[in-house]
Amino acid sequence: MDYTYTTDPAAAAAGTAAVGVFAGVMIFVWILAIATFVVWLWALIDVIRRNFTNPSDKTLWLILVVVGAFFLGPILPIVYLIVGRKKGTLPTK
């Protein structure tokens, strides 16, 4: 193996660009993961807090939000936040 150091500016720039692109992609992935977790947590807390007219609705939404997040990512928690929230009411204090 040849481990010689290169003094070619083009090669150094290409290596630096590759590291920059990798870092940018990793930052994007972390932001996406954190946003997905926040949406999932928001939906989970909302399902737990709301009262539904039919108790099986709460169970169904709870299962869909918890289990569905592992298979479909943020899709089912977002579906709950759009559709399911309207079916339940928050308890009065």
C-alpha positions in Angstrom: 0.0 0.0 0.0 1.1 3.5 -0.8 0.7 5.8 2.1 2.5 8.8 0.6 1.4 12.3 1.4 0.2 14.3 -1.6 0.9 18.0 -2.0 -1.5 18.3 -5.0 -4.0 21.1 -4.1 -6.7 19.6 -6.3 -6.5 16.3 -4.4 -6.6 18.1 -1.1 -9.6 20.2 -2.2 -11.4 17.0 -3.4 -10.8 15.3 0.0 -12.0 18.4 1.9 -15.1 18.6 -0.3 -15.9 15.0 0.3 -15.7 15.5 4.1 -17.9 18.6 3.8 -20.6 16.8 1.9 -20.5 13.9 4.3 -20.8 16.3 7.3 -23.7 18.1 5.6 -25.6 14.8 5.0 -25.1 13.7 8.5 -26.4 17.0 9.9 -29.5 16.7 7.7 -30.0 13.1 8.9 -29.8 14.1 12.5 -32.2 17.0 12.1 -34.6 14.7 10.3 -34.3 12.1 13.1 -34.9 14.6 15.8 -37.9 16.1 14.0 -39.4 12.6 13.6 -38.9 11.9 17.3 -40.6 15.1 18.3 -43.6 14.5 16.0 -43.9 10.9 17.4 -43.7 12.1 21.0 -46.2 14.9 20.4 -48.7 12.4 18.9 -48.1 9.9 21.7 -48.7 12.4 24.4 -51.8 13.7 22.6 -53.3 10.2 22.3 -52.7 9.5 25.9 -54.3 12.8 27.1 -57.4 12.8 24.9 -60.8 11.3 25.7 -62.4 9.5 22.8 -66.1 8.6 22.5 -65.3 5.0 21.8 -62.5 3.5 24.1 -61.4 1.2 21.3 -60.5 4.3 19.2 -58.0 5.4 21.8 -56.5 1.9 21.8 -56.3 1.8 18.1 -54.7 5.2 17.7 -52.2 4.4 20.5 -51.2 1.1 18.8 -50.9 2.9 15.4 -48.8 5.7 16.8 -46.5 3.5 18.8 -46.0 0.5 16.5 -46.5 2.4 13.2 -43.7 4.8 14.0 -41.2 1.9 13.9 -42.3 0.7 10.4 -43.4 3.9 8.6 -41.5 6.6 10.5 -43.5 9.8 11.1 -46.3 8.9 8.7 -48.8 7.4 11.1 -48.1 10.0 13.9 -48.7 12.7 11.3 -51.9 11.0 10.2 -53.1 10.9 13.8 -52.3 14.6 14.3 -54.3 15.5 11.2 -57.2 13.0 11.5 -57.3 11.5 14.9 -57.1 14.6 17.0 -60.5 15.7 15.8 -62.2 12.6 17.1 -61.1 13.1 20.7 -61.5 15.9 23.2 -59.2 17.1 25.9 -60.5 16.6 29.5 -61.6 19.6 31.4 -59.6 20.4 34.5 
